Amino acid sequence: MKITSSAAFGKAIQKRRKDLKYTQEYISEVTGLSASFISNLENGKKTTELEKAIMLANVLGLDIDLSVRGQ
C-alpha cells in the first residue's frame, strides 16, 4: 500500500491491527501508548508524533519503506 497521507497511514495501521484481531486497548497495554493516541493515529490526526507511529507500525509487524520515486 502506498502511503501518501496521515489518513492512509492510519488506515493501514488500523487494518493491520484488526487483521491481527488486536484491540486498541491491547496495543495500548503492550506499547505503553495511550488508546487515544492509537485512535488519533488510525483516524489520520495530523498532530500524531512520528516516532510513536513508527514504533506502533513495527509492533504490528509492518515495515515502512521510503524510496525515491521513479527509481
N, CA, C and O atoms as a Maestro MAE file, in Angstrom:
{
 s_m_m2io_version
 :::
 2.0.0
}

f_m_ct {
 s_m_title
 :::
 protein
 m_atom[284] {
  # First column is atom index #
  i_m_mmod_type
  r_m_x_coord
  r_m_y_coord
  r_m_z_coord
  i_m_residue_number
  s_m_chain_name
  s_m_pdb_residue_name
  s_m_pdb_atom_name
  i_m_atomic_number
  :::
  1 25 0.846 -1.184 0.000 1 A "MET " " N  " 7
  2 3 0.000 0.000 0.000 1 A "MET " " CA " 6
  3 2 0.886 1.239 0.000 1 A "MET " " C  " 6
  4 15 1.823 1.346 0.791 1 A "MET " " O  " 8
  5 25 0.589 2.143 -0.866 2 A "LYS " " N  " 7
  6 3 1.335 3.396 -0.944 2 A "LYS " " CA " 6
  7 2 0.719 4.382 0.047 2 A "LYS " " C  " 6
  8 15 -0.485 4.634 0.021 2 A "LYS " " O  " 8
  9 25 1.546 4.924 0.905 3 A "ILE " " N  " 7
  10 3 1.095 5.863 1.929 3 A "ILE " " CA " 6
  11 2 1.418 7.273 1.464 3 A "ILE " " C  " 6
  12 15 2.582 7.618 1.261 3 A "ILE " " O  " 8
  13 25 0.373 8.091 1.296 4 A "THR " " N  " 7
  14 3 0.582 9.461 0.832 4 A "THR " " CA " 6
  15 2 -0.004 10.498 1.784 4 A "THR " " C  " 6
  16 15 0.054 11.697 1.513 4 A "THR " " O  " 8
  17 25 -0.571 10.036 2.900 5 A "SER " " N  " 7
  18 3 -1.160 10.974 3.857 5 A "SER " " CA " 6
  19 2 -1.233 10.328 5.223 5 A "SER " " C  " 6
  20 15 -1.082 9.114 5.359 5 A "SER " " O  " 8
  21 25 -1.466 11.150 6.234 6 A "SER " " N  " 7
  22 3 -1.629 10.611 7.581 6 A "SER " " CA " 6
  23 2 -2.869 9.729 7.658 6 A "SER " " C  " 6
  24 15 -2.895 8.760 8.417 6 A "SER " " O  " 8
  25 25 -3.897 10.058 6.877 7 A "ALA " " N  " 7
  26 3 -5.115 9.244 6.863 7 A "ALA " " CA " 6
  27 2 -4.829 7.848 6.303 7 A "ALA " " C  " 6
  28 15 -5.303 6.850 6.845 7 A "ALA " " O  " 8
  29 25 -4.059 7.781 5.224 8 A "ALA " " N  " 7
  30 3 -3.719 6.487 4.624 8 A "ALA " " CA " 6
  31 2 -2.851 5.663 5.571 8 A "ALA " " C  " 6
  32 15 -3.032 4.451 5.689 8 A "ALA " " O  " 8
  33 25 -1.906 6.324 6.248 9 A "PHE " " N  " 7
  34 3 -1.066 5.631 7.220 9 A "PHE " " CA " 6
  35 2 -1.929 5.074 8.342 9 A "PHE " " C  " 6
  36 15 -1.768 3.922 8.744 9 A "PHE " " O  " 8
  37 25 -2.841 5.893 8.843 10 A "GLY " " N  " 7
  38 3 -3.719 5.454 9.927 10 A "GLY " " CA " 6
  39 2 -4.589 4.280 9.524 10 A "GLY " " C  " 6
  40 15 -4.782 3.351 10.308 10 A "GLY " " O  " 8
  41 25 -5.116 4.314 8.312 11 A "LYS " " N  " 7
  42 3 -5.957 3.206 7.836 11 A "LYS " " CA " 6
  43 2 -5.139 1.923 7.707 11 A "LYS " " C  " 6
  44 15 -5.644 0.838 7.994 11 A "LYS " " O  " 8
  45 25 -3.883 2.036 7.279 12 A "ALA " " N  " 7
  46 3 -3.015 0.860 7.178 12 A "ALA " " CA " 6
  47 2 -2.755 0.265 8.560 12 A "ALA " " C  " 6
  48 15 -2.777 -0.954 8.733 12 A "ALA " " O  " 8
  49 25 -2.511 1.129 9.534 13 A "ILE " " N  " 7
  50 3 -2.300 0.674 10.910 13 A "ILE " " CA " 6
  51 2 -3.565 -0.004 11.429 13 A "ILE " " C  " 6
  52 15 -3.507 -1.089 12.009 13 A "ILE " " O  " 8
  53 25 -4.700 0.642 11.218 14 A "GLN " " N  " 7
  54 3 -5.967 0.096 11.696 14 A "GLN " " CA " 6
  55 2 -6.271 -1.257 11.052 14 A "GLN " " C  " 6
  56 15 -6.693 -2.188 11.738 14 A "GLN " " O  " 8
  57 25 -6.061 -1.372 9.752 15 A "LYS " " N  " 7
  58 3 -6.324 -2.633 9.060 15 A "LYS " " CA " 6
  59 2 -5.461 -3.750 9.613 15 A "LYS " " C  " 6
  60 15 -5.953 -4.847 9.876 15 A "LYS " " O  " 8
  61 25 -4.182 -3.479 9.791 16 A "ARG " " N  " 7
  62 3 -3.273 -4.499 10.318 16 A "ARG " " CA " 6
  63 2 -3.676 -4.903 11.733 16 A "ARG " " C  " 6
  64 15 -3.678 -6.088 12.066 16 A "ARG " " O  " 8
  65 25 -4.017 -3.919 12.567 17 A "ARG " " N  " 7
  66 3 -4.435 -4.223 13.942 17 A "ARG " " CA " 6
  67 2 -5.666 -5.128 13.932 17 A "ARG " " C  " 6
  68 15 -5.729 -6.107 14.676 17 A "ARG " " O  " 8
  69 25 -6.632 -4.799 13.095 18 A "LYS " " N  " 7
  70 3 -7.852 -5.606 13.018 18 A "LYS " " CA " 6
  71 2 -7.575 -6.984 12.427 18 A "LYS " " C  " 6
  72 15 -8.155 -7.976 12.870 18 A "LYS " " O  " 8
  73 25 -6.691 -7.055 11.425 19 A "ASP " " N  " 7
  74 3 -6.315 -8.352 10.864 19 A "ASP " " CA " 6
  75 2 -5.717 -9.267 11.928 19 A "ASP " " C  " 6
  76 15 -5.931 -10.479 11.913 19 A "ASP " " O  " 8
  77 25 -4.964 -8.671 12.854 20 A "LEU " " N  " 7
  78 3 -4.358 -9.422 13.949 20 A "LEU " " CA " 6
  79 2 -5.331 -9.663 15.108 20 A "LEU " " C  " 6
  80 15 -5.005 -10.340 16.084 20 A "LEU " " O  " 8
  81 25 -6.541 -9.087 14.974 21 A "LYS " " N  " 7
  82 3 -7.581 -9.198 15.997 21 A "LYS " " CA " 6
  83 2 -7.149 -8.586 17.339 21 A "LYS " " C  " 6
  84 15 -7.503 -9.084 18.408 21 A "LYS " " O  " 8
  85 25 -6.387 -7.508 17.256 22 A "TYR " " N  " 7
  86 3 -5.959 -6.764 18.441 22 A "TYR " " CA " 6
  87 2 -6.904 -5.591 18.654 22 A "TYR " " C  " 6
  88 15 -7.359 -4.965 17.697 22 A "TYR " " O  " 8
  89 25 -7.190 -5.305 19.900 23 A "THR " " N  " 7
  90 3 -7.958 -4.109 20.229 23 A "THR " " CA " 6
  91 2 -6.985 -2.955 20.450 23 A "THR " " C  " 6
  92 15 -5.792 -3.161 20.672 23 A "THR " " O  " 8
  93 25 -7.514 -1.750 20.386 24 A "GLN " " N  " 7
  94 3 -6.684 -0.589 20.700 24 A "GLN " " CA " 6
  95 2 -6.200 -0.683 22.145 24 A "GLN " " C  " 6
  96 15 -5.072 -0.292 22.445 24 A "GLN " " O  " 8
  97 25 -7.029 -1.189 23.027 25 A "GLU " " N  " 7
  98 3 -6.651 -1.312 24.437 25 A "GLU " " CA " 6
  99 2 -5.487 -2.286 24.607 25 A "GLU " " C  " 6
  100 15 -4.572 -2.034 25.391 25 A "GLU " " O  " 8
  101 25 -5.524 -3.404 23.867 26 A "TYR " " N  " 7
  102 3 -4.436 -4.379 23.956 26 A "TYR " " CA " 6
  103 2 -3.132 -3.752 23.475 26 A "TYR " " C  " 6
  104 15 -2.100 -3.869 24.136 26 A "TYR " " O  " 8
  105 25 -3.181 -3.086 22.323 27 A "ILE " " N  " 7
  106 3 -1.980 -2.432 21.794 27 A "ILE " " CA " 6
  107 2 -1.478 -1.377 22.773 27 A "ILE " " C  " 6
  108 15 -0.271 -1.200 22.938 27 A "ILE " " O  " 8
  109 25 -2.395 -0.689 23.412 28 A "SER " " N  " 7
  110 3 -2.020 0.315 24.408 28 A "SER " " CA " 6
  111 2 -1.233 -0.323 25.542 28 A "SER " " C  " 6
  112 15 -0.207 0.207 25.968 28 A "SER " " O  " 8
  113 25 -1.712 -1.457 26.028 29 A "GLU " " N  " 7
  114 3 -1.025 -2.155 27.122 29 A "GLU " " CA " 6
  115 2 0.355 -2.637 26.705 29 A "GLU " " C  " 6
  116 15 1.311 -2.525 27.472 29 A "GLU " " O  " 8
  117 25 0.466 -3.171 25.500 30 A "VAL " " N  " 7
  118 3 1.731 -3.728 25.013 30 A "VAL " " CA " 6
  119 2 2.773 -2.650 24.765 30 A "VAL " " C  " 6
  120 15 3.952 -2.835 25.068 30 A "VAL " " O  " 8
  121 25 2.334 -1.519 24.213 31 A "THR " " N  " 7
  122 3 3.278 -0.484 23.787 31 A "THR " " CA " 6
  123 2 3.480 0.635 24.790 31 A "THR " " C  " 6
  124 15 4.492 1.334 24.750 31 A "THR " " O  " 8
  125 25 2.521 0.811 25.691 32 A "GLY " " N  " 7
  126 3 2.574 1.951 26.595 32 A "GLY " " CA " 6
  127 2 2.001 3.217 25.977 32 A "GLY " " C  " 6
  128 15 1.976 4.265 26.622 32 A "GLY " " O  " 8
  129 25 1.540 3.130 24.731 33 A "LEU " " N  " 7
  130 3 0.892 4.268 24.083 33 A "LEU " " CA " 6
  131 2 -0.553 4.323 24.555 33 A "LEU " " C  " 6
  132 15 -1.158 3.286 24.826 33 A "LEU " " O  " 8
  133 25 -1.102 5.507 24.654 34 A "SER " " N  " 7
  134 3 -2.490 5.613 25.099 34 A "SER " " CA " 6
  135 2 -3.440 5.152 23.993 34 A "SER " " C  " 6
  136 15 -3.132 5.251 22.805 34 A "SER " " O  " 8
  137 25 -4.589 4.651 24.408 35 A "ALA " " N  " 7
  138 3 -5.608 4.237 23.435 35 A "ALA " " CA " 6
  139 2 -6.062 5.436 22.614 35 A "ALA " " C  " 6
  140 15 -6.390 5.291 21.436 35 A "ALA " " O  " 8
  141 25 -6.083 6.615 23.218 36 A "SER " " N  " 7
  142 3 -6.493 7.808 22.467 36 A "SER " " CA " 6
  143 2 -5.459 8.154 21.392 36 A "SER " " C  " 6
  144 15 -5.834 8.607 20.311 36 A "SER " " O  " 8
  145 25 -4.155 7.948 21.669 37 A "PHE " " N  " 7
  146 3 -3.136 8.165 20.648 37 A "PHE " " CA " 6
  147 2 -3.357 7.216 19.477 37 A "PHE " " C  " 6
  148 15 -3.305 7.629 18.318 37 A "PHE " " O  " 8
  149 25 -3.605 5.949 19.779 38 A "ILE " " N  " 7
  150 3 -3.816 4.948 18.735 38 A "ILE " " CA " 6
  151 2 -5.046 5.314 17.905 38 A "ILE " " C  " 6
  152 15 -5.027 5.214 16.678 38 A "ILE " " O  " 8
  153 25 -6.093 5.730 18.570 39 A "SER " " N  " 7
  154 3 -7.309 6.151 17.870 39 A "SER " " CA " 6
  155 2 -7.029 7.351 16.967 39 A "SER " " C  " 6
  156 15 -7.442 7.368 15.808 39 A "SER " " O  " 8
  157 25 -6.330 8.348 17.495 40 A "ASN " " N  " 7
  158 3 -5.993 9.534 16.697 40 A "ASN " " CA " 6
  159 2 -5.156 9.156 15.480 40 A "ASN " " C  " 6
  160 15 -5.374 9.674 14.385 40 A "ASN " " O  " 8
  161 25 -4.205 8.257 15.674 41 A "LEU " " N  " 7
  162 3 -3.358 7.809 14.580 41 A "LEU " " CA " 6
  163 2 -4.193 7.114 13.508 41 A "LEU " " C  " 6
  164 15 -4.061 7.408 12.319 41 A "LEU " " O  " 8
  165 25 -5.048 6.197 13.934 42 A "GLU " " N  " 7
  166 3 -5.874 5.459 12.985 42 A "GLU " " CA " 6
  167 2 -6.850 6.363 12.241 42 A "GLU " " C  " 6
  168 15 -7.254 6.058 11.119 42 A "GLU " " O  " 8
  169 25 -7.222 7.457 12.856 43 A "ASN " " N  " 7
  170 3 -8.145 8.404 12.228 43 A "ASN " " CA " 6
  171 2 -7.435 9.506 11.449 43 A "ASN " " C  " 6
  172 15 -8.072 10.446 10.974 43 A "ASN " " O  " 8
  173 25 -6.105 9.388 11.318 44 A "GLY " " N  " 7
  174 3 -5.352 10.308 10.481 44 A "GLY " " CA " 6
  175 2 -5.113 11.680 11.071 44 A "GLY " " C  " 6
  176 15 -4.852 12.633 10.337 44 A "GLY " " O  " 8
  177 25 -5.200 11.794 12.394 45 A "LYS " " N  " 7
  178 3 -4.958 13.091 13.018 45 A "LYS " " CA " 6
  179 2 -3.524 13.539 12.720 45 A "LYS " " C  " 6
  180 15 -2.574 12.795 12.963 45 A "LYS " " O  " 8
  181 25 -3.379 14.721 12.211 46 A "LYS " " N  " 7
  182 3 -2.086 15.194 11.721 46 A "LYS " " CA " 6
  183 2 -1.100 15.587 12.820 46 A "LYS " " C  " 6
  184 15 0.076 15.800 12.525 46 A "LYS " " O  " 8
  185 25 -1.529 15.689 14.046 47 A "THR " " N  " 7
  186 3 -0.618 16.071 15.121 47 A "THR " " CA " 6
  187 2 0.045 14.863 15.781 47 A "THR " " C  " 6
  188 15 0.757 15.015 16.773 47 A "THR " " O  " 8
  189 25 -0.177 13.682 15.247 48 A "THR " " N  " 7
  190 3 0.407 12.465 15.800 48 A "THR " " CA " 6
  191 2 1.931 12.529 15.731 48 A "THR " " C  " 6
  192 15 2.492 13.032 14.758 48 A "THR " " O  " 8
  193 25 2.596 12.018 16.766 49 A "GLU " " N  " 7
  194 3 4.047 12.016 16.809 49 A "GLU " " CA " 6
  195 2 4.602 10.884 15.944 49 A "GLU " " C  " 6
  196 15 4.218 9.726 16.105 49 A "GLU " " O  " 8
  197 25 5.502 11.226 15.035 50 A "LEU " " N  " 7
  198 3 6.027 10.275 14.073 50 A "LEU " " CA " 6
  199 2 6.741 9.099 14.745 50 A "LEU " " C  " 6
  200 15 6.530 7.955 14.343 50 A "LEU " " O  " 8
  201 25 7.558 9.342 15.730 51 A "GLU " " N  " 7
  202 3 8.307 8.264 16.380 51 A "GLU " " CA " 6
  203 2 7.362 7.216 16.966 51 A "GLU " " C  " 6
  204 15 7.605 6.017 16.835 51 A "GLU " " O  " 8
  205 25 6.299 7.663 17.602 52 A "LYS " " N  " 7
  206 3 5.327 6.727 18.162 52 A "LYS " " CA " 6
  207 2 4.607 5.963 17.054 52 A "LYS " " C  " 6
  208 15 4.337 4.770 17.195 52 A "LYS " " O  " 8
  209 25 4.299 6.639 15.965 53 A "ALA " " N  " 7
  210 3 3.611 5.995 14.842 53 A "ALA " " CA " 6
  211 2 4.494 4.909 14.228 53 A "ALA " " C  " 6
  212 15 4.006 3.829 13.898 53 A "ALA " " O  " 8
  213 25 5.766 5.184 14.075 54 A "ILE " " N  " 7
  214 3 6.694 4.203 13.523 54 A "ILE " " CA " 6
  215 2 6.829 3.019 14.465 54 A "ILE " " C  " 6
  216 15 6.841 1.873 14.018 54 A "ILE " " O  " 8
  217 25 6.930 3.275 15.745 55 A "MET " " N  " 7
  218 3 7.026 2.197 16.722 55 A "MET " " CA " 6
  219 2 5.794 1.312 16.677 55 A "MET " " C  " 6
  220 15 5.910 0.087 16.737 55 A "MET " " O  " 8
  221 25 4.616 1.913 16.572 56 A "LEU " " N  " 7
  222 3 3.382 1.140 16.507 56 A "LEU " " CA " 6
  223 2 3.346 0.283 15.248 56 A "LEU " " C  " 6
  224 15 2.945 -0.880 15.309 56 A "LEU " " O  " 8
  225 25 3.750 0.825 14.125 57 A "ALA " " N  " 7
  226 3 3.802 0.046 12.886 57 A "ALA " " CA " 6
  227 2 4.732 -1.157 13.060 57 A "ALA " " C  " 6
  228 15 4.413 -2.262 12.621 57 A "ALA " " O  " 8
  229 25 5.867 -0.941 13.691 58 A "ASN " " N  " 7
  230 3 6.814 -2.033 13.916 58 A "ASN " " CA " 6
  231 2 6.242 -3.100 14.833 58 A "ASN " " C  " 6
  232 15 6.424 -4.291 14.577 58 A "ASN " " O  " 8
  233 25 5.557 -2.702 15.890 59 A "VAL " " N  " 7
  234 3 4.941 -3.651 16.807 59 A "VAL " " CA " 6
  235 2 3.920 -4.524 16.081 59 A "VAL " " C  " 6
  236 15 3.763 -5.702 16.399 59 A "VAL " " O  " 8
  237 25 3.228 -3.937 15.104 60 A "LEU " " N  " 7
  238 3 2.224 -4.672 14.345 60 A "LEU " " CA " 6
  239 2 2.828 -5.460 13.178 60 A "LEU " " C  " 6
  240 15 2.096 -6.055 12.387 60 A "LEU " " O  " 8
  241 25 4.144 -5.463 13.071 61 A "GLY " " N  " 7
  242 3 4.813 -6.244 12.041 61 A "GLY " " CA " 6
  243 2 4.804 -5.597 10.669 61 A "GLY " " C  " 6
  244 15 4.925 -6.285 9.656 61 A "GLY " " O  " 8
  245 25 4.662 -4.276 10.628 62 A "LEU " " N  " 7
  246 3 4.668 -3.551 9.361 62 A "LEU " " CA " 6
  247 2 6.013 -2.864 9.163 62 A "LEU " " C  " 6
  248 15 6.547 -2.254 10.089 62 A "LEU " " O  " 8
  249 25 6.552 -2.965 7.966 63 A "ASP " " N  " 7
  250 3 7.770 -2.249 7.614 63 A "ASP " " CA " 6
  251 2 7.385 -0.957 6.904 63 A "ASP " " C  " 6
  252 15 6.404 -0.913 6.162 63 A "ASP " " O  " 8
  253 25 8.145 0.060 7.133 64 A "ILE " " N  " 7
  254 3 7.955 1.330 6.440 64 A "ILE " " CA " 6
  255 2 9.150 1.510 5.522 64 A "ILE " " C  " 6
  256 15 10.295 1.545 5.975 64 A "ILE " " O  " 8
  257 25 8.882 1.622 4.248 65 A "ASP " " N  " 7
  258 3 9.938 1.703 3.258 65 A "ASP " " CA " 6
  259 2 9.810 3.011 2.492 65 A "ASP " " C  " 6
  260 15 8.781 3.279 1.871 65 A "ASP " " O  " 8
  261 25 10.841 3.807 2.538 66 A "LEU " " N  " 7
  262 3 10.867 5.041 1.759 66 A "LEU " " CA " 6
  263 2 11.793 4.823 0.570 66 A "LEU " " C  " 6
  264 15 12.904 4.311 0.713 66 A "LEU " " O  " 8
  265 25 11.326 5.212 -0.578 67 A "SER " " N  " 7
  266 3 12.160 5.074 -1.768 67 A "SER " " CA " 6
  267 2 11.944 6.301 -2.655 67 A "SER " " C  " 6
  268 15 10.916 6.973 -2.584 67 A "SER " " O  " 8
  269 25 12.939 6.565 -3.484 68 A "VAL " " N  " 7
  270 3 12.865 7.686 -4.406 68 A "VAL " " CA " 6
  271 2 11.910 7.298 -5.527 68 A "VAL " " C  " 6
  272 15 12.031 6.220 -6.108 68 A "VAL " " O  " 8
  273 25 10.973 8.166 -5.825 69 A "ARG " " N  " 7
  274 3 10.016 7.897 -6.902 69 A "ARG " " CA " 6
  275 2 10.732 7.781 -8.239 69 A "ARG " " C  " 6
  276 15 11.692 8.501 -8.515 69 A "ARG " " O  " 8
  277 25 10.248 6.869 -9.057 70 A "GLY " " N  " 7
  278 3 10.774 6.727 -10.404 70 A "GLY " " CA " 6
  279 2 12.072 5.960 -10.504 70 A "GLY " " C  " 6
  280 15 12.679 5.919 -11.574 70 A "GLY " " O  " 8
  281 25 12.508 5.357 -9.430 71 A "GLN " " N  " 7
  282 3 13.759 4.573 -9.493 71 A "GLN " " CA " 6
  283 2 13.500 3.131 -9.185 71 A "GLN " " C  " 6
  284 15 14.428 2.323 -9.190 71 A "GLN " " O  " 8
  :::
 }
 m_bond[283] {
  # First column is bond index #
  i_m_from
  i_m_to
  i_m_order
  :::
  1 1 2 1
  2 2 3 1
  3 3 4 2
  4 3 5 1
  5 5 6 1
  6 6 7 1
  7 7 8 2
  8 7 9 1
  9 9 10 1
  10 10 11 1
  11 11 12 2
  12 11 13 1
  13 13 14 1
  14 14 15 1
  15 15 16 2
  16 15 17 1
  17 17 18 1
  18 18 19 1
  19 19 20 2
  20 19 21 1
  21 21 22 1
  22 22 23 1
  23 23 24 2
  24 23 25 1
  25 25 26 1
  26 26 27 1
  27 27 28 2
  28 27 29 1
  29 29 30 1
  30 30 31 1
  31 31 32 2
  32 31 33 1
  33 33 34 1
  34 34 35 1
  35 35 36 2
  36 35 37 1
  37 37 38 1
  38 38 39 1
  39 39 40 2
  40 39 41 1
  41 41 42 1
  42 42 43 1
  43 43 44 2
  44 43 45 1
  45 45 46 1
  46 46 47 1
  47 47 48 2
  48 47 49 1
  49 49 50 1
  50 50 51 1
  51 51 52 2
  52 51 53 1
  53 53 54 1
  54 54 55 1
  55 55 56 2
  56 55 57 1
  57 57 58 1
  58 58 59 1
  59 59 60 2
  60 59 61 1
  61 61 62 1
  62 62 63 1
  63 63 64 2
  64 63 65 1
  65 65 66 1
  66 66 67 1
  67 67 68 2
  68 67 69 1
  69 69 70 1
  70 70 71 1
  71 71 72 2
  72 71 73 1
  73 73 74 1
  74 74 75 1
  75 75 76 2
  76 75 77 1
  77 77 78 1
  78 78 79 1
  79 79 80 2
  80 79 81 1
  81 81 82 1
  82 82 83 1
  83 83 84 2
  84 83 85 1
  85 85 86 1
  86 86 87 1
  87 87 88 2
  88 87 89 1
  89 89 90 1
  90 90 91 1
  91 91 92 2
  92 91 93 1
  93 93 94 1
  94 94 95 1
  95 95 96 2
  96 95 97 1
  97 97 98 1
  98 98 99 1
  99 99 100 2
  100 99 101 1
  101 101 102 1
  102 102 103 1
  103 103 104 2
  104 103 105 1
  105 105 106 1
  106 106 107 1
  107 107 108 2
  108 107 109 1
  109 109 110 1
  110 110 111 1
  111 111 112 2
  112 111 113 1
  113 113 114 1
  114 114 115 1
  115 115 116 2
  116 115 117 1
  117 117 118 1
  118 118 119 1
  119 119 120 2
  120 119 121 1
  121 121 122 1
  122 122 123 1
  123 123 124 2
  124 123 125 1
  125 125 126 1
  126 126 127 1
  127 127 128 2
  128 127 129 1
  129 129 130 1
  130 130 131 1
  131 131 132 2
  132 131 133 1
  133 133 134 1
  134 134 135 1
  135 135 136 2
  136 135 137 1
  137 137 138 1
  138 138 139 1
  139 139 140 2
  140 139 141 1
  141 141 142 1
  142 142 143 1
  143 143 144 2
  144 143 145 1
  145 145 146 1
  146 146 147 1
  147 147 148 2
  148 147 149 1
  149 149 150 1
  150 150 151 1
  151 151 152 2
  152 151 153 1
  153 153 154 1
  154 154 155 1
  155 155 156 2
  156 155 157 1
  157 157 158 1
  158 158 159 1
  159 159 160 2
  160 159 161 1
  161 161 162 1
  162 162 163 1
  163 163 164 2
  164 163 165 1
  165 165 166 1
  166 166 167 1
  167 167 168 2
  168 167 169 1
  169 169 170 1
  170 170 171 1
  171 171 172 2
  172 171 173 1
  173 173 174 1
  174 174 175 1
  175 175 176 2
  176 175 177 1
  177 177 178 1
  178 178 179 1
  179 179 180 2
  180 179 181 1
  181 181 182 1
  182 182 183 1
  183 183 184 2
  184 183 185 1
  185 185 186 1
  186 186 187 1
  187 187 188 2
  188 187 189 1
  189 189 190 1
  190 190 191 1
  191 191 192 2
  192 191 193 1
  193 193 194 1
  194 194 195 1
  195 195 196 2
  196 195 197 1
  197 197 198 1
  198 198 199 1
  199 199 200 2
  200 199 201 1
  201 201 202 1
  202 202 203 1
  203 203 204 2
  204 203 205 1
  205 205 206 1
  206 206 207 1
  207 207 208 2
  208 207 209 1
  209 209 210 1
  210 210 211 1
  211 211 212 2
  212 211 213 1
  213 213 214 1
  214 214 215 1
  215 215 216 2
  216 215 217 1
  217 217 218 1
  218 218 219 1
  219 219 220 2
  220 219 221 1
  221 221 222 1
  222 222 223 1
  223 223 224 2
  224 223 225 1
  225 225 226 1
  226 226 227 1
  227 227 228 2
  228 227 229 1
  229 229 230 1
  230 230 231 1
  231 231 232 2
  232 231 233 1
  233 233 234 1
  234 234 235 1
  235 235 236 2
  236 235 237 1
  237 237 238 1
  238 238 239 1
  239 239 240 2
  240 239 241 1
  241 241 242 1
  242 242 243 1
  243 243 244 2
  244 243 245 1
  245 245 246 1
  246 246 247 1
  247 247 248 2
  248 247 249 1
  249 249 250 1
  250 250 251 1
  251 251 252 2
  252 251 253 1
  253 253 254 1
  254 254 255 1
  255 255 256 2
  256 255 257 1
  257 257 258 1
  258 258 259 1
  259 259 260 2
  260 259 261 1
  261 261 262 1
  262 262 263 1
  263 263 264 2
  264 263 265 1
  265 265 266 1
  266 266 267 1
  267 267 268 2
  268 267 269 1
  269 269 270 1
  270 270 271 1
  271 271 272 2
  272 271 273 1
  273 273 274 1
  274 274 275 1
  275 275 276 2
  276 275 277 1
  277 277 278 1
  278 278 279 1
  279 279 280 2
  280 279 281 1
  281 281 282 1
  282 282 283 1
  283 283 284 2
  :::
 }
}
